[in-house]
Amino acid sequence: MRRPHTLARALSLAAAVALATLLVTPDPAHAQARPGQRTAEPLRPPVPPVDREAKANYWGALAVILGIALLCAANLIPSKRGHQD
């Protein structure tokens, strides 16, 4: 038999966790601010490092092609059930 206050306890626990999450989560602008900085600056995205040579990922493409080829080859193997299908 279910106790009547079990649902109320579960709902109050969920509300407390949601409220704690909202209170602990900082604003995005405050998370990137330096200590002691009070002025609001616009947020800028990080700048990626400049690489003079763009390198292609040939190993990843080869792995995808090999995986597709293995899947196709496995589907082409005839079953031993014959005419009973």
Secondary structure, 3 states (H helix, E strand, C coil): CCCCHHHHHHHHHHHHHHHHHHHHCCCHHHHCCCCCCCCCCCCCCCCCCCCCCCCCCHHHHHHHHHHHHHHHHHHHCCCCCHHHC
